[in-house]
Amino acid sequence: LIKENTTQMYNVPGKAVMLNAYNKTDIVLCFSYEKEIPYDYRDEKQQRNIISEQFTGQGWRTPELLEEVSQSKTFYFDKINQIKMPSWTKGRVALVGDAAYCASPAAGMGGSLAIIGAAALADAFQKHHGNFELAFQDYNESFRPFIEEVQANAVNTLDVLIPKTEESIRKRNTQPDPW
Ligand SMILES: Cc1cc2nc3c(=O)[nH]c(=O)nc-3n(C[C@H](O)[C@H](O)[C@H](O)COP(=O)(O)OP(=O)(O)OC[C@H]3O[C@@H](n4cnc5c(N)ncnc54)[C@H](O)[C@@H]3O)c2cc1C
């Protein structure tokens, strides 16, 4: 759909249409909404309808891209969430990755967080010679500032990806590439 290793993006307030091309082209359709939209996460037809309602009538290449999406066999729909827990451990159980501190795809590093988190936990075990209570306390305390920073950056990235007003779209477009 576009040249390999390039990205193109179209915005109107509260909506983004993005093409990411590598060896194929991903079509990304994002929108923000003030209220929670009820939907059944197993009902793909319903999810396709939500996308169609949100993007039908929009400009740029949106009609052509909606047609592509309607033919797509790899449709994926989700809301952008973050997981925030007061503790990542309970008893002898510790969580790492999305289950503990999902930062959302807007962070662009959820895979890294899962690996870095597992390493942080392993390091804590080594430091405390296998004492799981001390290791868990260390993991909960020392890894938290990093996670909070990554989650806050992801929220800021969303504002850049889906600006809410014309003014913020214009402002975003005059600023250096945030990525
Ligand atoms: C659209 C999208 C784009 C993304 N882009 C990026 C990116 O560019 N870079 C990046 O780093 N990250 C990205 N991420 C995030 C990344 O995929 C996740 O953060 C990462 O996969 C989290 O790893 P995890 O091991 O914690 O969880 P998961 O990868 O979700 O693994 C959990 C596993 O547990 C299994 N499971 C669930 N319940 C049970 C059960 N009851 N019993 C047994 N097994 C179970 C699941 O099937 C799954 O295999 C993206 C995510 C999405 C949705």
The ligand as an SDF file (V2000), in Angstrom:
LIG
                    3D

 53 58  0  0  0  0  0  0  0  0999 V2000
   -1.3540   -4.5530   18.6820 C   0  0  0  0  0  0  0  0  0  0  0  0
   -0.1570   -4.6940   19.5860 C   0  0  0  0  0  0  0  0  0  0  0  0
    1.0800   -4.2120   19.1750 C   0  0  0  0  0  0  0  0  0  0  0  0
    2.1850   -4.3260   19.9970 C   0  0  0  0  0  0  0  0  0  0  0  0
    3.4040   -3.8600   19.5770 N   0  0  0  0  0  0  0  0  0  0  0  0
    4.4870   -4.0260   20.3370 C   0  0  0  0  0  0  0  0  0  0  0  0
    5.7810   -3.6170   19.8900 C   0  0  0  0  0  0  0  0  0  0  0  0
    5.9460   -3.0620   18.8040 O   0  0  0  0  0  0  0  0  0  0  0  0
    6.8380   -3.8180   20.6920 N   0  0  0  0  0  0  0  0  0  0  0  0
    6.7100   -4.4180   21.9190 C   0  0  0  0  0  0  0  0  0  0  0  0
    7.7090   -4.6150   22.6240 O   0  0  0  0  0  0  0  0  0  0  0  0
    5.5120   -4.8120   22.3830 N   0  0  0  0  0  0  0  0  0  0  0  0
    4.4030   -4.6370   21.6250 C   0  0  0  0  0  0  0  0  0  0  0  0
    3.1750   -5.0550   22.0770 N   0  0  0  0  0  0  0  0  0  0  0  0
    3.0460   -5.5410   23.4580 C   0  0  0  0  0  0  0  0  0  0  0  0
    3.5420   -6.9600   23.6410 C   0  0  0  0  0  0  0  0  0  0  0  0
    2.9320   -7.8260   22.6900 O   0  0  0  0  0  0  0  0  0  0  0  0
    3.1820   -7.4170   25.0690 C   0  0  0  0  0  0  0  0  0  0  0  0
    3.4980   -6.3960   25.9930 O   0  0  0  0  0  0  0  0  0  0  0  0
    3.9410   -8.6730   25.4230 C   0  0  0  0  0  0  0  0  0  0  0  0
    3.5460   -9.7240   24.5510 O   0  0  0  0  0  0  0  0  0  0  0  0
    3.6570   -9.0660   26.8750 C   0  0  0  0  0  0  0  0  0  0  0  0
    4.2720  -10.2860   27.1220 O   0  0  0  0  0  0  0  0  0  0  0  0
    3.7480  -11.2140   28.2900 P   0  0  0  0  0  0  0  0  0  0  0  0
    4.6120  -12.4320   28.2570 O   0  0  0  0  0  0  0  0  0  0  0  0
    3.6860  -10.4350   29.5660 O   0  0  0  0  0  0  0  0  0  0  0  0
    2.2400  -11.5470   27.9350 O   0  0  0  0  0  0  0  0  0  0  0  0
    1.6610  -12.3430   26.6690 P   0  0  0  0  0  0  0  0  0  0  0  0
    2.5650  -12.2210   25.4820 O   0  0  0  0  0  0  0  0  0  0  0  0
    0.2380  -11.8940   26.5500 O   0  0  0  0  0  0  0  0  0  0  0  0
    1.7280  -13.8380   27.1300 O   0  0  0  0  0  0  0  0  0  0  0  0
    0.7950  -14.3710   28.0260 C   0  0  0  0  0  0  0  0  0  0  0  0
    0.5500  -15.8120   27.6030 C   0  0  0  0  0  0  0  0  0  0  0  0
   -0.2550  -16.4450   28.5960 O   0  0  0  0  0  0  0  0  0  0  0  0
   -1.2230  -17.2230   27.9370 C   0  0  0  0  0  0  0  0  0  0  0  0
   -2.3400  -17.4000   28.8840 N   0  0  0  0  0  0  0  0  0  0  0  0
   -3.3000  -16.5330   29.2280 C   0  0  0  0  0  0  0  0  0  0  0  0
   -4.1520  -17.0740   30.1030 N   0  0  0  0  0  0  0  0  0  0  0  0
   -3.6970  -18.3170   30.3390 C   0  0  0  0  0  0  0  0  0  0  0  0
   -4.1390  -19.3840   31.1730 C   0  0  0  0  0  0  0  0  0  0  0  0
   -5.2090  -19.2570   31.9650 N   0  0  0  0  0  0  0  0  0  0  0  0
   -3.4290  -20.5300   31.1660 N   0  0  0  0  0  0  0  0  0  0  0  0
   -2.3190  -20.6580   30.3930 C   0  0  0  0  0  0  0  0  0  0  0  0
   -1.8480  -19.6860   29.5810 N   0  0  0  0  0  0  0  0  0  0  0  0
   -2.5370  -18.5480   29.5660 C   0  0  0  0  0  0  0  0  0  0  0  0
   -1.5920  -16.4260   26.7070 C   0  0  0  0  0  0  0  0  0  0  0  0
   -2.1950  -17.2550   25.7190 O   0  0  0  0  0  0  0  0  0  0  0  0
   -0.2240  -15.9090   26.2750 C   0  0  0  0  0  0  0  0  0  0  0  0
    0.4470  -16.7930   25.4190 O   0  0  0  0  0  0  0  0  0  0  0  0
    2.0390   -4.9280   21.2700 C   0  0  0  0  0  0  0  0  0  0  0  0
    0.7970   -5.4170   21.6810 C   0  0  0  0  0  0  0  0  0  0  0  0
   -0.2880   -5.3070   20.8390 C   0  0  0  0  0  0  0  0  0  0  0  0
   -1.6160   -5.8570   21.3090 C   0  0  0  0  0  0  0  0  0  0  0  0
  1  2  1  0
  2  3  1  0
  2 52  2  0
  3  4  2  0
  4  5  1  0
  4 50  1  0
  5  6  2  0
  6  7  1  0
  6 13  1  0
  7  8  2  0
  7  9  1  0
  9 10  1  0
 10 11  2  0
 10 12  1  0
 12 13  2  0
 13 14  1  0
 14 15  1  0
 14 50  1  0
 15 16  1  0
 16 17  1  0
 16 18  1  0
 18 19  1  0
 18 20  1  0
 20 21  1  0
 20 22  1  0
 22 23  1  0
 23 24  1  0
 24 25  2  0
 24 26  1  0
 24 27  1  0
 27 28  1  0
 28 29  2  0
 28 30  1  0
 28 31  1  0
 31 32  1  0
 32 33  1  0
 33 34  1  0
 33 48  1  0
 34 35  1  0
 35 36  1  0
 35 46  1  0
 36 37  1  0
 36 45  1  0
 37 38  2  0
 38 39  1  0
 39 40  1  0
 39 45  2  0
 40 41  1  0
 40 42  2  0
 42 43  1  0
 43 44  2  0
 44 45  1  0
 46 47  1  0
 46 48  1  0
 48 49  1  0
 50 51  2  0
 51 52  1  0
 52 53  1  0
M  END
$$$$
